[in-house]
Amino acid sequence: MDNPATSTILRGMTHDSDILIVGGGLNGPALALALAQAGQRVTVIDALPHPVRKNAAFDGRAYALALASVRLLRAIGIWDRIAAKAQPMLEIKVSDGRAGTGPLSPFFLHFDHGEIEEGPMGHMCEDRFLRRAFLDAMSQEANIRQISGDAVTAQTMVPGGVEVTLSSGKVLRSGLLIGSDGRRSGTAERAGIRRTGWDYGQTALVCSIAHEKPHHGIAHQFFMPSGPLAILPLPGNVSSIVWSETTATAASFAALDDADFLHVLRPRFGDFLGEIAIKGPRYSYPLGLSLANHLVAERVALVGDAAHGLHPVAGQGLNAGLRDVAALAHVLDEARRRGEDFAAQDVLERYQRWRRFDIQTLALATDFSTRLFSSDNPLLRLGRDLGMGAINALPGLRRGMIREAAGLTGDLPALMRR
């Protein structure tokens, strides 16, 4: 096999690689591995230096990986690298209640993995383990070239491809440019793709909590008027929390030391896991909705947060990005096998058609849930509580929601099938 730096001649133009991916977080490397294993030569560009990306310390960030996402990670050779460090989610409990005002609502949702045949609905895994696994896997893939510590400053369409200029002055050419560079995607902006979105007036407080009692693989979501509190199981007696509060309140809580932070967290967290303690640093980030108006432009495609930034209320941000990855890899590989120009507009439109409905549906669902459950209106509270109770009492509907949470519904790309 040729070295990945070897030039490829496509449609009369000299290319450094078949595909350039901007962004080396999680979705970009996942796509790079999927494409490289299908025979494409890929270059991944990330502005952060490689040692910084690989040697990230424990920071409390973790992801709920749906079963379909686990299938993708297994298919591209990542799952075996992280499986021992991942925590299966065996149950999900959703409740409505207010901090410090007595018992929660008697109406709730309870999802149990035993109600589906495929196994756990998903797994929790820390960001640091995922990143290291991706970096190690890419370094061992001959079809992937990594450029770290260098940023894209310009992109230009040229005959038969796209040309990007890096901050170092280096110029790269490729048949297709993929933006996996976050909600403020420079790739999208330079391609003329605008965004639609709004701020929720909420900020997420994120950290890990060590606790006295075992969590038994149960994920909890408590809905409170100021925003949801998710308690997500990690290996051992540790859970990741994503606590959404109004922006002003979150800022005041973020400024507290650990002891005072625990003092305001305990009434919301409860005592069902015994004594709790902060484990590692705490982070905060503003919450909003940000959708790219288009997923593709001329020889450009977007995946992950560059395509859609969602509220974390359903924990589907990374899962939606990995669905983008699986769908785009499927479309590009299929076009290549047919002998088509895989970067042609009609090919990229197939990817956009495939993903657009799912993204818009998920965005509407998370936006509706955020607004519905972040209200203290008595009538809304009664309505949502009765709704959760009704769903919980209907096994068929409940099982359908479990399969949806596991990512098993809809038209799945090949990499996410059984």
N, C-alpha and C positions, 0 to 999 in steps of 0.2 A: 504494500500500500504506500502511496506517495506521502511525503511529509505534508502536513496540513498547510504549511506556508507556501507550498508549491502552487504556482498560478494555474488557473483553469481557464480555458478559452470557451466562452459562452456567447453565441451569436455575434462573433466578430470582435469581442471586447476582452481584454485581458483582465481577469478577476483575481484578487488575492484569495478569495474564498467564494463558495456558492452563496452563502448567507452571512450577513453581519447581524449580530444581536447586541443591542445597547442596553446594558443593565445586567449586573452579575449577582443579583439577590437570590431569589429562589426560582421564580418562573423562568427567567432567562436561561440559567443552567439546565433546568429540566427540559426546556425546548431544545437546547443545544445537544443534549445527550440523545433525545429522541430522534433528532434529525441526523446526527452523526452516525448513529447505529443503523439508520436507513440508507447510509452511503453518501450523505451530503457533507461537504467541507464547510465548517462553521468557525467564525471568529466571534468571541465574546469580549466585549469592551466594558470595563468598569472603572469608574473614577477613583475608587478606593484602592490603595496598595494591597497586594495579595496577602502579606502578613497580617494586616489589620483585619481583613475579611476572615482569614482562617483561624486566628488566635483570639477570637471574641470570647470573653469570659462569661461566666454565668450572669445573666442579666434579667432573668424572670420572664422573658418573652417566650411564648409557646403557641403552638397552633393546634387546632382541632382538625385532624386529617380525616375526611370522610372515607368510607370504605372504597369508593371509586377512586379517590386520590391515592390510597394505599396501593390499589391495583396498578395505577400508573407508575408509582415509585418502584414497585416490584418489577414491572416490565422493563424499566430503564436501568435496573441494577442498583438502585439506591436503598430499597427497603432492607435488604440483608445487612447493610451497613448501620442501620439505625434501629432495627427491630428490638434489640435488647434494651434500648434506651427509651422505648415508647410505652405509653400506658394505655391499655385498651379502655374504651368507654363502654361500659356494660349497661348503664342506665342513664337516662336524662330526666331530671325532675324540674318542672317549671311551675313557679308559684307567684302569686300576686300578694304584696304586702307592703307595709310601711315600716320604716326603721323605728324601733323602740315603742311601738304602739300595741304590743300584745301579739296574739297568735296570727299567723298568716291566714289568708282566705281558705276556706275548706274546699274550694274549687281549684283544681290543679291539673297539670298534664304529667303523665308518667310513661316514658318510653323505655321498653326493656328489649335488649338485643335478642332475647329468646323468641321474640315475635317474628323475626325474619330468619330465613334458613342460611344466609350467607356468613353469619358470624357477627363479631362486634360491629356496631354502627360506624366506628371510627377509632382513631387513636390520638392521644395527645403526645406531642414531641416538642422539645425545646428548639428554639431557633438555632442555637450554637451547634447542635448536633447535625441538624439538616444542612447548614452552610458548609461545615467541614466535609460532610459526606459528598456534597455536590462538587466541591473543589477537588477533593481526592479523585472522584470518578472522572471529572473532566481532564485532570492531569494524566490519566491513564488511557485516554481515548485519542488515538492517533489523528482522527478527523477533526479535532477541536484545537484551536489556537486561542490562547487567553492573552489579553492585553489589560494590565492592571495599572492603576495610578495615572491614567490618561483619559481625558474626557473628549467627547465629540463637540466640536464648536460650529460645524457647518455640514450640510448635506446638500447634494446637488444631483438632479437627474441627468444622466448622460446616456448616449445611445446604447441600448441594451443593458442598462443597469443603473446603479447608484454609486455616487462617490462621496465619502465622508472625510472631513479634515479633523484631526485630533489637536488637542492643545499643544502637543509636542511638535506639531508641524507635519507629522506623518499623514499621508493620504492613502486611503484604502478604497478599493473598488470591489463591488459585489453585485450579484444579480438581484438580491432582495435585502431590504433593511427592516429589521424588526425592533420595535420599541418596547422594551420591558423596563422602562426607566421611571416608573412611579407616576403619581397623580399629576405632578408638574412636568410631565414628559416633554423634554426638549425635542425628541423625535417627532411627536405629534404636532407640536407647535411649529416646527420648521416645515412640516408637510402641509400646514394650513388647516389642520384638524382642530376645530373648536370644541369647547366643553360646555356641558350644562350641569348645574348643581347648585347646592345651597348649604349653608351652615346650620347645624342643629342647635347651636347655643349650648352644646355639651362638650365636655372633655373627658377622655378615658384615663383613669388612673390604673396603671398596670404594675404588678409586682408578683412575687411568689410568697406563699405563706406556708410555714411549717406548722403542723398541728399535732396534737396529742393522740387523737384517735385515727384509725384508718378510714380512708374515703370509700373503699370497696369498689373503686372504678366508677363512681357515680358523679356525673356532672350536674350542677345546680344552676338554675337561672332564677333570680329573684327580681321581680318587677316592682320598682318603687317610683313614686311620682317624679323624682328628679332624674331618674334613669335606671337602667338595669344593672344588677351586680351578678356577674358570672363567676362561679367557683368551679374550676376545671381540674380534674385529677392528673397529677404527675406521678412518676415512680416514687415509691416510698410514701411516707406521711407528709407529702407536699402537694399543694394545689396552686395553680396559677389563677390570679383574679384579674378580671377586667371590670372595673367599677366606673360607671358613667354618672357624672354629676353635672349640674349646671356649671358653666364656664367659671363664673366668679367663685362659687363654692369649691370647685376643684382646684382653683389656683390657691385658695387659702389652705386647703388640705395638703396640697403638694409641698407647701412651704414648711409644714410641720416636721419636727424630728420624728424618728421611728416610734418612740413611746407615745407621743401625742397622736400620731397617725393611727396607731393601733387603738387608741382610746375612742376615736370617732368611727373606726371600722367595726369594732366589736358589736355594737348594737345592730348593725346591718348584717354582719356575718353570722351572728348567733353563736350558740355554744354546742352545736351538734357534733363538732369535731374536737371538742375539748379546748384546752389552752392553745393559743396561736401566737406566732412570732414572725416578724419580717425576715425573709430569706433573700439576701441580695439587694441590689439597688432598686429604686422605684422610678417609674417613667410616667409621663403624661403626654397625650397628644389630642389635638382638637378633632371633633367628629363632624363629618359632613358627607354629602353625597356628591360625587363627581363622575360624570359619564362623558366619554368621548362621543361626539355626535356621529362619528364614523369610525369603524374599526380598521379601515384600509384607505389608502390613497395610492397614487402611482408608485409601484414597487416598494410600498411600505405597508406593514401590518402592525397592529398593537395587541399586546397581551397583558394580563394581570392588571395592576393598578393603573397602568398607562391607558387601559381601555375602560376601567370601571373601579371607582373607589367607593366602597359601601360602608354603612354603619356596621359595627361588629356585633349587633344584637343577635344575629343568627350564627355567627362564627363561620361565615361562608366566604370571606374574602380570598384566602389562599385557595380554597377549593374551586372557586369560580375561575381563578387564574389558571389553575392546573387543568380545568376543562378547556380553557382557551388553548393551552399548550397541546393537549391531546387532539383537539379538533384541527388546529392548524397543522400539526405534524401529519395527521391523517390526510388532509386535503393536499398538502404539498407532495407527500409521497405518492399519493394516487396519481396526481398530475404528472409527476416525473416518470412513473411507470408507463403512463400512456404516451410518453414522448412529447408532452406539452411543455411550453415555457412555464415553469412553476410559478414565476413571478408575474405572469400576465394578469391584467386586471380582472378578466372573467374568472380566473382561478381564485384570486383573492376574494372576489365577491362571494364565492361558494362558502368560504370561511365566515364571512360577515353574515350571510343569511343563516348559517347554521347556529351561530352564537348569539345573534341579536335578540331573538325572542327570549331566550333563557336569561340573558343579562337584564333585559328590561323587566321581565317578570320578577326576578330576584330583587332588583332595585325597588320596584313598587312594593313588594312584600316587606322588605326591611324598612322602607320609609313609612309604610302604614303601621307596622308593628311599633316602630319608634314613637310615632305620634300617638298611637292608641294607648300604649302602656306608660308613656311619660306624662300622663294626665291624672290629676286627682279629682276630676269631676265624678261625683257619686254615681250618676247614670252610666257613664262610660265604664267605671270600675265594675258596676254590677253586670253590664253587658259583656265585658271581656271575661269576667269570672264565670258567668253562665256558659259562655262559649267554650272556655277551656274544660269545664265540667262535662259539657255535652260531647266534646271530642273524645275525652277520656273514657266516656261510657260506651263508645262505639268502636269495637275492636277493628272492624274493617277500615274505618277512617283513620284510626290511630296507627294501624299497620302501614297505611299508605303514607302517612307523615313520617314514619320511621324510615321507610324506603327513600323518601325524598331527602331526609336529612343525611342518609348514607350515600346519596348521589347516585342511586340506582335507577332513577326514572328518566324518561326521555330517550332521545336517540344518542346512545353512547358511542364515542369514538372507539376504534379498535383497541387502543391502549388501556381503556377503562372497562372493557368487557371481561367476563369471567375468564 
